[in-house]
């Protein structure tokens, strides 16, 4: 017993080297006594009843029955004529007057890749160099990023973490907004390579000088650089056993064999056409236009080549003085009218924080031609199809992952978007963040109901 008691007593932190030993001892005790919080969240058999279910593909079910079994959707139907046996479920939740939606998907964003704008070391979305297809955004994703919880409370459950800068920025990945670390959160790794296609005309706006437009003097050099890299990478990927491994060329294999998208970031119609011709020249199987502000001008070309668009920021101003004042708001409708597959994204200033406004961008599109369900599809089903994850995400359909949100009202309207319940693959999501904590704190202090 004497030996055992000596082993259990903590080391004396005052003796030489004792502090390090003492903290190691405390750490070991913590690991042995604490339980894994995530491990405690077991899957359940849950029935959500009487809500209005917005499927995501245009269909709506009034008085719905949505059943979650483990991590999948077991039943999605009308509850009319169905008598539930309470003993068959762990929980039955009556959501009368509420709305159920698929978890929203935030595409092309740096959410989780940086923490403080003013601290360069926390900006993990950009690397030095111009050609970086081998850079993987997912390993820099921070699950403890303080912005992520504020995004979940507006209904976004998945994000495509995307690198920035250079001609080729690197590869993006789709992450769930829940998990201990990036390995735990990753849903689809390395879904595509991001190419910032050179601009023929560069535009610059400053408060002092206003808008200035100039020819890009480096355009020819940048284009030639891209063509040479793609030619070399394509030749390398055609070799069954390259003599020497090239990590940049290796990262391009998915683009050439069709297992990964090539995201072509470009805005103007002329540049979009150049990017499409570039993709055709190298037989790119899955090109995607990202940004696409003037994509509505060339819908016939997009349709002919079956190229989808990730459309940037509906809540924005027109680029040109002679544009219709509402053209940015109407662009989603114009793409929808011409049967172009598109989703919405928010690349640009403060994009990580702007992620929470994704449903409201879709709501603005609904006010300018889209139906509410078409607008919803632009941030759920369409996004999932473009990312290649529509077999599991994007809609409320039986057999798909149980990733959904419940709102007290219309999720696309900031006045009624109030997420009260959410699940990611059948696991209940914590919807508390620093902002909601402060809201409740001061609401209580001043007796506000």
Secondary structure, DSSP 8 states (H G I E B T S, - for coil): -HHHHHHHS---TTSTTHHHHHHHHHHHHHHHH---HHHH----EEEEEEEEEE-SSS-EEEEEEEEEETTEEEEEEE-TT----GGG-SEEEE-TT-EEEE-EEEEEE-TTS-S-TT-GGG-TTB-SSSB-TT-BGGGG--TT-TTHHHHHTTTEEEEEE--BSSSEEEEEEEEES--SSHHHHEEEEEEEEEEE---SEEEEEETTTEEEEEE-TTHHHHHHHHHHHHHHHHHHHH-SS-SS--HHHHTTHHHHHTSSEEEEEE-SHHHHHHHHHHHHHTT-SSEEEEE-TTGGGGHHHHHHTT-EEEEE-SSS--SSTTS-TTHHHHHHHHHHHTT--EEEE--STTHHHHGGGHHHHHHHHHTTT--HHHHHHTTTHHHHHHHT-TTTSSS--TTSB--EEEESS-TTSTTT--EEEEEETTEE-----HHHHHHHHHHHHTT--
